[in-house]
Amino acid sequence: MARIVEGVVAKKRCRTLTVLLVVLAAVAFCLQANPSLAAERLQAKADTIEVEGYRIDFVAYPEPASADDPRANWTHWGQALVAPNGKHYSAIGDHGGMDGRSCLYEYDPESKTLTLVGDLLETTAQEPGHWGYGKVHGQIDLGFDGNLYFTTYWGSAGGLTYDDVYTGDLLFRYNYRTGKLAKVGVPLLKHGLPSTNASPDGKLLFAEAVYRGTITVIAKDGSKGTSTDTLAGDLVVYDIEKGAVIFTGGKDINHGRRDPRNIMVDREGNAYFSGGGNSLVKYVRAENRLEELPAKLPGTCPIRSSTRQAKNGWIYGVTTTREDRLFAFNPDTLQVKALGEAGGYTTSMVLDAQEKYVYLCPRSAEGHQVVRLDVATGKQTRLLDLGAAIAEHPYSGNGIRYVLRKTYSVTMDPEGKRLFLQFNDEKKSERYAEVLLVVLNLKK
């Protein structure tokens, strides 16, 4: 059993000399020792618009200056989470490699305030000049202990360099009750962690690890060559309760597959990920082992996104780009049902609390349509083009009209009243790159 060395944000008590010195010392120390306190100064308020009978709140992420470039390519790539306190937690990063930086944000839908609550690079206390943490690409998950868990992912793979300081991507823990952000450790040395999920009981965290490897490429004239690419490695299983990695394996099953992007999890905490092509591999929790399944996804591509398992036994998902096929998978019977085309590249989807609908937002020629899939009938209903709605209304915080690009996160509050979607800007606005949080208040 491999144990991860834990790190926590320090707290100390300042001794009094005079009232003035106490106040100044306490403020200075707290801001240095707990970067999330300093981060709280960056806030932004959402605008509200009415479009086709829907109320939409949207806000641009308040971005800190980048360690490398004040015009850094700030983007979002990972799945956000609505925590038990009703607030939405998400991350954006500067996409940097060397000294790469990602930040954690909290959105309060009641006050419509987006607040930067944690800086990952500052929390690591890593000296400049080493590879950093320019992306959070997996999910933010809720642990059994009430804390939020998430991992970093390289930032940029170009020139990726491991050394005695940066040994691989990190697992972080955030206590939203206290505002404490902590570095847990590196789950798998010299690997990136682009895809994560957690067991429903919050005790296990699953991660698909990747590494930079050499593949064979065939040119148009038929000649063969080699290229360096990001390849699927092992599945990593981290036991939150034990504070240790309890399983790594599966690299031999992945058959050189590139860029893994999703892990399905059933109600018992077994995990399912793509092997070669459209095949599925199961992590059997009770036996701590992998099993290749006979079930196949529709088409030829691996999983891109999935929901939790519904009470009816089905997990709903979609395959990756080029095919974008919706499907339902029953872990109990290993049955797979094709549900038709998603209508575009779909990176995130969510099952509502009543388990009647799955909501998604494909990227297609028809814009950024929020789609509602009826799980009983398979019928798809387009609710609203968020891209067209946002483009008509400059954000009051800076006067910019944003052109939405892709979303990598679609989440919902427990009551099923609000959809939360993050969008990268198309880079056609006045700013180089920004990220928007869009909240669609659903009709009753």
Secondary structure as GFF3:
##gff-version 3
##sequence-region A 1 444
A	DSSP	beta_strand	2	3	.	.	.	ID=ss1
A	DSSP	alpha_helix	19	33	.	.	.	ID=ss2
A	DSSP	alpha_helix	35	39	.	.	.	ID=ss3
A	DSSP	beta_strand	43	45	.	.	.	ID=ss4
A	DSSP	beta_strand	47	51	.	.	.	ID=ss5
A	DSSP	beta_strand	54	60	.	.	.	ID=ss6
A	DSSP	beta_strand	81	82	.	.	.	ID=ss7
A	DSSP	beta_strand	88	93	.	.	.	ID=ss8
A	DSSP	beta_strand	102	108	.	.	.	ID=ss9
A	DSSP	beta_strand	113	119	.	.	.	ID=ss10
A	DSSP	alpha_helix	120	124	.	.	.	ID=ss11
A	DSSP	beta_strand	141	142	.	.	.	ID=ss12
A	DSSP	beta_strand	148	151	.	.	.	ID=ss13
A	DSSP	beta_strand	171	175	.	.	.	ID=ss14
A	DSSP	beta_strand	180	185	.	.	.	ID=ss15
A	DSSP	beta_strand	192	198	.	.	.	ID=ss16
A	DSSP	beta_strand	204	218	.	.	.	ID=ss17
A	DSSP	beta_strand	224	239	.	.	.	ID=ss18
A	DSSP	beta_strand	244	249	.	.	.	ID=ss19
A	DSSP	beta_strand	264	265	.	.	.	ID=ss20
A	DSSP	beta_strand	271	274	.	.	.	ID=ss21
A	DSSP	beta_strand	279	284	.	.	.	ID=ss22
A	DSSP	beta_strand	289	296	.	.	.	ID=ss23
A	DSSP	beta_strand	303	309	.	.	.	ID=ss24
A	DSSP	beta_strand	315	319	.	.	.	ID=ss25
A	DSSP	beta_strand	325	330	.	.	.	ID=ss26
A	DSSP	beta_strand	335	341	.	.	.	ID=ss27
A	DSSP	beta_strand	349	351	.	.	.	ID=ss28
A	DSSP	beta_strand	357	360	.	.	.	ID=ss29
A	DSSP	beta_strand	369	374	.	.	.	ID=ss30
A	DSSP	beta_strand	380	385	.	.	.	ID=ss31
A	DSSP	alpha_helix	386	391	.	.	.	ID=ss32
A	DSSP	beta_strand	409	412	.	.	.	ID=ss33
A	DSSP	beta_strand	418	424	.	.	.	ID=ss34
A	DSSP	beta_strand	435	441	.	.	.	ID=ss35
###
